[in-house]
Amino acid sequence: MMNINLLNKLTRKFLLGEEKGPPTIHSCVDNVNEFLNKMKPRSMRESEQVKIAKEHLSEIKRLTRRLEEQIELLEEGKK
């Protein structure tokens, strides 16, 4: 059973953001996507640019998922 003090320490680190490691591709994409969702485009051109950026992020997510699957297959074949 987990020690309550350890659980409190881990929770505190998580809430304060102290337990962060290097950013992952997923966290970077999510952060950019969140930023784009909060943007208020002032013109049709800016709206279209935001739309295209979101499409590119979706493509990055899809390609990343595919690469991770390939890496996993390669690592399994190595064992």
C-alpha positions as a printed NumPy array, in Angstrom:
array([[  0.   ,   0.   ,   0.   ],
       [  1.282,   3.464,  -0.931],
       [  2.464,   5.724,   1.851],
       [  0.11 ,   8.717,   2.227],
       [  3.062,  11.129,   2.536],
       [  4.484,   9.887,  -0.764],
       [  1.086,  10.295,  -2.4  ],
       [  0.792,  13.84 ,  -1.03 ],
       [  4.286,  14.679,  -2.301],
       [  3.551,  13.329,  -5.78 ],
       [  0.232,  15.182,  -5.925],
       [  1.854,  18.443,  -4.84 ],
       [  4.591,  18.092,  -7.471],
       [  2.011,  17.355, -10.148],
       [ -0.207,  20.307,  -9.224],
       [  2.728,  22.703,  -9.043],
       [  4.135,  21.447, -12.335],
       [  7.416,  20.372, -10.784],
       [  7.23 ,  16.826, -12.13 ],
       [  7.629,  17.868, -15.733],
       [ 10.105,  16.103, -17.93 ],
       [ 11.081,  17.081, -21.43 ],
       [  8.069,  17.958, -23.584],
       [  6.66 ,  15.204, -25.76 ],
       [  5.413,  15.622, -29.301],
       [  1.887,  15.04 , -28.003],
       [  2.109,  17.784, -25.387],
       [  3.568,  20.22 , -27.923],
       [  0.813,  19.515, -30.449],
       [ -1.847,  19.806, -27.749],
       [ -0.424,  23.142, -26.578],
       [ -0.371,  24.572, -30.103],
       [ -3.879,  23.264, -30.742],
       [ -5.112,  24.868, -27.515],
       [ -3.502,  28.158, -28.535],
       [ -5.161,  28.03 , -31.963],
       [ -8.538,  27.323, -30.385],
       [ -8.202,  30.399, -28.178],
       [ -7.266,  32.678, -31.082],
       [ -9.833,  35.177, -32.298],
       [ -9.067,  35.736, -35.992],
       [ -9.748,  39.296, -37.111],
       [-10.148,  38.574, -40.791],
       [-11.164,  35.834, -43.199],
       [ -7.512,  35.385, -44.114],
       [ -6.522,  34.806, -40.481],
       [ -9.461,  32.403, -40.067],
       [ -8.267,  30.408, -43.053],
       [ -4.696,  30.352, -41.739],
       [ -5.881,  29.041, -38.36 ],
       [ -7.975,  26.39 , -40.126],
       [ -4.98 ,  25.253, -42.181],
       [ -2.745,  25.192, -39.086],
       [ -5.288,  22.973, -37.306],
       [ -5.364,  20.626, -40.296],
       [ -1.576,  20.436, -40.237],
       [ -1.634,  19.616, -36.527],
       [ -4.097,  16.8  , -37.192],
       [ -1.766,  15.447, -39.855],
       [  1.202,  15.675, -37.458],
       [ -0.764,  13.718, -34.852],
       [ -1.656,  11.04 , -37.409],
       [  1.898,  10.727, -38.692],
       [  3.308,  10.643, -35.163],
       [  0.934,   7.844, -34.21 ],
       [  2.02 ,   5.883, -37.291],
       [  5.714,   6.419, -36.493],
       [  5.206,   5.297, -32.888],
       [  3.493,   2.125, -34.118],
       [  6.393,   1.413, -36.478],
       [  8.926,   1.988, -33.694],
       [  7.014,  -0.363, -31.431],
       [  6.985,  -3.053, -34.124],
       [ 10.714,  -2.632, -34.71 ],
       [ 11.461,  -2.823, -30.989],
       [  9.342,  -5.987, -30.662],
       [ 11.184,  -7.558, -33.589],
       [ 14.506,  -6.76 , -31.929],
       [ 13.681,  -8.771, -28.816]])
